Amino acid sequence: SEYTPVLDDYRMGDVLLFMKSDTQAIHSAVFIADNIVFTKNGPSPHSPWILMSLETLISHYETNLDVKIRGYRKKSEAR
């Protein structure tokens, strides 16, 4: 309830959810700038948080599934 959907033109701090279906998110990342996201990849708690290009992250999730990205921005920053 504290976030509003963002279709594109992501800004620093926007949360990106990789959706397997309308109700199932399979990954999330935080947009930083210039198509760079802050993300944690791998199932282990020891997997590091890293900066990665959005395109590279998308390529990790390109499968036979139709993964969609939903962006959300904190309402206090949506102006």
C-alpha positions in Angstrom: 0.0 0.0 0.0 3.0 2.3 0.3 4.2 1.8 -3.3 2.7 2.8 -6.6 3.3 0.9 -9.9 5.9 2.3 -12.4 5.7 1.2 -16.0 9.1 2.4 -17.2 11.5 5.2 -16.7 12.8 3.6 -13.5 14.5 5.8 -10.9 16.9 5.1 -8.1 15.2 3.1 -5.4 12.4 1.6 -7.5 11.8 -2.0 -6.7 11.6 -4.4 -9.7 9.7 -7.7 -9.3 10.2 -10.5 -11.8 6.8 -12.1 -12.0 6.2 -15.7 -13.1 2.4 -15.1 -13.0 0.1 -12.4 -11.8 0.6 -13.4 -8.2 4.0 -15.1 -8.1 7.2 -13.1 -7.9 10.4 -15.2 -8.5 13.0 -12.4 -8.0 13.4 -8.8 -7.0 16.0 -6.1 -7.4 16.5 -2.4 -6.7 17.0 0.0 -9.6 20.1 2.1 -9.1 20.8 4.1 -12.3 21.6 3.7 -16.0 20.0 0.3 -16.1 22.1 -1.0 -13.1 20.3 -2.9 -10.4 21.3 -4.1 -6.9 20.4 -7.8 -6.6 21.3 -10.9 -4.7 21.6 -14.0 -6.9 21.8 -17.5 -5.7 20.0 -19.6 -3.1 22.8 -19.5 -0.5 22.8 -16.9 2.3 26.4 -16.5 1.4 25.7 -15.4 -2.1 26.8 -11.7 -2.3 24.6 -8.7 -3.1 26.0 -7.3 -6.4 25.5 -4.5 -8.9 24.4 -5.9 -12.3 23.0 -4.6 -15.6 19.3 -5.0 -15.8 19.7 -6.8 -19.2 22.1 -9.4 -17.6 19.6 -10.0 -14.8 16.8 -10.4 -17.3 18.8 -12.9 -19.3 19.2 -15.1 -16.1 15.4 -15.4 -16.0 14.7 -15.9 -19.7 13.2 -19.4 -19.9 10.1 -20.9 -21.4 8.2 -18.9 -18.8 6.8 -15.5 -19.7 8.5 -13.5 -17.0 7.2 -9.9 -16.7 8.9 -7.1 -14.7 6.7 -4.9 -12.5 8.2 -1.8 -11.1 7.1 -0.1 -7.9 8.1 3.3 -6.4 7.6 4.5 -2.8 4.6 6.8 -2.8 6.5 9.5 -1.0 8.9 9.6 -3.9 6.5 9.2 -6.8 6.2 12.9 -7.5 
